[in-house]
Amino acid sequence: MDNATRRLFMACDTEMVVVNADNGGVVARVRVPSRADENAFDPGTKLAFNANRADSTMTVVHEDTPDKFSVVEKVPTGSGARTCAVDEGYLVTKDT
């Protein structure tokens, strides 16, 4: 969650859905590969990360404004990686 803008990030199969935590409204839908599994958010960089099992990638999404999000890149993670966490220094995924 982005506490500053009150945005929640949800993994929904082929989308990262961004929700306004105050009113429950959907503010953005970002297409990601199928079998989206988990999201993480780095408030320092305004980057959201989405782990995708179907193609073993991590989609990196930037919060341009509280209601506008854009895909920055898609990073290979290795077969079966489906969870993620943000550390202030780096992004960690499980190596299978």
VENGI-V889629 format. One record per residue. N is the residue number from 0. PSI is psi in whole degrees, 0 to 359 (NA if undefined). D_FIRST is the distance of its C-alpha to the first C-alpha in Angstrom with 2 decimals. Layout:
[[N & PSI & D_FIRST] [N & PSI & D_FIRST]]
//
This chain:
[[0 & 140 & 0.00] [1 & 104 & 3.77] [2 & 329 & 5.82] [3 & 318 & 8.84] [4 & 357 & 8.74] [5 & 46 & 6.91] [6 & 131 & 5.65] [7 & 145 & 4.61] [8 & 121 & 6.21] [9 & 139 & 9.34] [10 & 121 & 12.40] [11 & 77 & 15.52] [12 & 276 & 18.65] [13 & 15 & 19.31] [14 & 149 & 16.21] [15 & 117 & 12.56] [16 & 129 & 11.83] [17 & 127 & 9.39] [18 & 140 & 9.51] [19 & 117 & 9.95] [20 & 340 & 8.72] [21 & 325 & 12.05] [22 & 357 & 14.46] [23 & 3 & 13.20] [24 & 142 & 14.54] [25 & 124 & 13.86] [26 & 340 & 13.60] [27 & 152 & 13.98] [28 & 122 & 15.23] [29 & 124 & 15.62] [30 & 132 & 18.50] [31 & 165 & 18.21] [32 & 159 & 21.01] [33 & 159 & 21.79] [34 & 40 & 20.54] [35 & 136 & 16.91] [36 & 303 & 15.66] [37 & 150 & 12.31] [38 & 154 & 9.26] [39 & 157 & 7.78] [40 & 136 & 6.34] [41 & 106 & 8.78] [42 & 335 & 8.46] [43 & 325 & 12.26] [44 & 351 & 13.11] [45 & 34 & 10.49] [46 & 134 & 10.91] [47 & 145 & 9.12] [48 & 137 & 11.39] [49 & 118 & 12.85] [50 & 132 & 15.67] [51 & 117 & 18.66] [52 & 325 & 21.55] [53 & 318 & 24.14] [54 & 14 & 24.78] [55 & 56 & 23.30] [56 & 168 & 20.99] [57 & 119 & 17.53] [58 & 129 & 16.47] [59 & 125 & 14.93] [60 & 134 & 13.41] [61 & 138 & 13.29] [62 & 96 & 11.60] [63 & 315 & 15.07] [64 & 171 & 14.37] [65 & 339 & 11.74] [66 & 10 & 13.69] [67 & 128 & 15.10] [68 & 141 & 14.00] [69 & 144 & 16.64] [70 & 128 & 17.41] [71 & 311 & 18.54] [72 & 170 & 20.15] [73 & 119 & 20.57] [74 & 131 & 21.35] [75 & 141 & 23.63] [76 & 337 & 22.51] [77 & 153 & 25.51] [78 & 130 & 26.57] [79 & 353 & 24.48] [80 & 128 & 21.32] [81 & 1 & 18.47] [82 & 160 & 15.81] [83 & 161 & 13.84] [84 & 151 & 12.20] [85 & 131 & 11.62] [86 & 150 & 14.22] [87 & 338 & 14.94] [88 & 335 & 18.15] [89 & 168 & 17.64] [90 & 131 & 15.94] [91 & 135 & 17.52] [92 & 154 & 18.47] [93 & 131 & 21.06] [94 & 120 & 24.51] [95 & NA & 26.60]]
//
